[in-house]
């Protein structure tokens, strides 16, 4: 089912939910890791997903990568419902197009294999090149593309001979090997040294420009979401609570949680006087969550309805939506101060 | 050793008036003796911390900032060896202290908050017992008196008193870190060393905890040696900053000065390495290359292979921290001609 209104949509996620049973085989409790998450990624678009740990960001990426099966919901890739497709056969062509980069470049590479071997694997598995000679040329091309020079020398090295930033570039080259259309990047820079983070982000942006790759960029660093993300979505306790064009979201945050998050980010650019942050408390337990808005317990603007009904999506403008009772058509409450 | 630090009063109301720095580190050198040969992790590092001041040490992993903290506390273990320098605390040299003096110095004079609160707490002891443990080790108090004081400390850091009976696994990450801070406050030391105190925490919890530390600092007047790799946090939280690269301090100044007017090319690169939340979107450049292998550091200025301003003398001669503006020092050959007295002499390589 192609989204006819906008043919450039590559990936669409609809009402995705994931629950994990806890407490053993007979345990009746469930962790609500992800609830009713929907979004689209267009060709050459970076969608940033920000939130605290445990908010469901990585679960979203893992579901899309089909490392786990969702409890409910649909994932469309170019109009095709990929969850309906046969798990094994279809997954090869799907994984061809949707690749993942993991957080820890120290554990995502096999220490006993050379860099060349790491890049050769996807080329072989996905039948990308026929001849050995072509394969080497392709490996060199990929390594040069991610800024590792001289490529032939790098290909002979082992992971321990490379720094964290170089390893993450290898992970990107490996993802790139199969000509993906979507890359799921799960905190790709959070384990890297500060001085080389920007280099990796710039590389991702360059690949987006050169090949039209769309990204799901998962991060807890909201400033980096603004830097690379075309759109940003904020997650809280397994729900997406707000989404907008990145600058719009950061300049006009609507949801009280987004406002809290932004006021907590250390930002010397704004600063002579650091802002004080008022709300308190931590993310609620995701086990058998009470009804209503998950942020109600911490929200400075909480109303009785918040503890009973999960707010639905309200569109504030064509590309800015929020899930908060302060904005629904059903009430006339004042908007929270920005 | 100063006698004023003995004061067992639960709360010190203000900093001791003095012009002497509380802590001064001079030419500190630390080596790791590895099978590949000695690795100099800290190389002639000098800085001082005034009463009530927050001094930040910023740098990437492997730049030597945690090694400095461990050297000051004298908790380095082989293969790490302090090979030179002085650490003066209120007139006494920490590096010359014998065991007895040292056990007083730790916790009474300087306490430490480690990065991972989970590992810093004993999983089979309650929070209350762990705080009492420290108090009773250093002060002659009965268990119930110590427990009273522990309850008071939990009030200070914003944990309910009922949590005295909780075990670490029953607390959230943020609460565990608060408990560790309560322990560090338990003897009311004039200096706290905080080694990446909030790195493992989410931003909202991080902000809450740092706000609380700031409030406590203003109330109790202790100084802080604050260590982090997060430059934004560093600038926001510290009064003065030392930027470390490859075992050396390459620039030191007031934090707003480092942020607004960085002089060393490495600091400049760092400042264009983290994106902003506001203002126009600008393309950042970061710093090319990677931090050096300390077992085989580059010759001359350690930063020269990554530097965009590199010139003739850089690969040949070590740098010296020089005053480039009032209270602003940088170690870079660009400033060799300024002609102010070098603060630390380093030999040529």
Interface residues (C-beta under 8 A of the other chain):
Chain A: X52 X53 X163 X164 X165 X166 X193 X194 X195 X196 X197 X198 X199 X202 X220 X222 X223 X224 X226 X227 X247 X250 X251 X260 X261 X262 X263 X264 X265 X266 X267 X268 X269 X270 X271 X272 X274 X276 X277 X279 X280 X282 X283
Chain B: X60 X61 X172 X174 X202 X203 X204 X205 X206 X207 X208 X211 X229 X230 X231 X232 X233 X235 X236 X237 X256 X259 X266 X269 X270 X272 X273 X274 X275 X276 X277 X278 X279 X281 X283 X284 X285 X286 X287 X288 X290 X291
